[in-house]
Amino acid sequence: MAAPKGNTNAEKWTEELSHKLLDKALELCNQKDGSEYKYDFIGEIARELNTYHENITIHLLSRFPSLSDKVKLLKANMECNCYSNTKKGNIKEAIGIVNLKSNHHWTDRQKIEMDGTINIDRKEWVNGKEES
């Protein structure tokens, strides 16, 4: 539903402002505190930029397709940051796994046999390394 005529409270995003927002987000996602990436969840970057993550990843992207490469890069960097911080023990493994599964579509490996049965491999993390 569109805003009523004369509404001055509506957000006014131009393509130029949207690109600037994504540039700031990309700068933030590369910030480090020692060996730890400062941000590994896109919601934290959105909060830092006084917006919400759907605005960055959905709304502005649907209005301005030219943002596509920057949004893809931001998501990829956030995924790498989360994995790196989890692997190094900078964030709790459970939080890292939840973030990767929920926000980056990671799944546990499953093998579907030709007879229709599903075998799930048990994976364990030992000293930052995945073991089967």
QUINORNOR-V309204 format. One record per residue. N is the residue number from 0. PSI is psi as a letter, one per 40 degrees, with the letter a starting at -180 (NA if undefined). Layout:
n psi
N PSI
N PSI
//
This chain:
n psi
0 h
1 i
2 i
3 i
4 h
5 e
6 h
7 e
8 e
9 i
10 i
11 g
12 h
13 i
14 d
15 d
16 d
17 d
18 d
19 d
20 d
21 d
22 d
23 d
24 d
25 d
26 d
27 d
28 e
29 e
30 h
31 i
32 g
33 b
34 e
35 h
36 h
37 d
38 h
39 e
40 h
41 d
42 d
43 d
44 d
45 d
46 d
47 d
48 e
49 f
50 a
51 i
52 d
53 d
54 d
55 d
56 e
57 c
58 d
59 d
60 d
61 d
62 d
63 g
64 e
65 e
66 e
67 d
68 d
69 d
70 d
71 d
72 d
73 d
74 d
75 d
76 d
77 d
78 d
79 d
80 d
81 d
82 d
83 d
84 d
85 d
86 d
87 e
88 e
89 d
90 i
91 i
92 d
93 d
94 d
95 d
96 d
97 d
98 d
99 d
100 d
101 d
102 e
103 e
104 f
105 i
106 i
107 i
108 h
109 i
110 h
111 h
112 i
113 d
114 e
115 e
116 i
117 h
118 h
119 h
120 h
121 h
122 i
123 i
124 h
125 h
126 f
127 e
128 h
129 h
130 i
131 NA
//
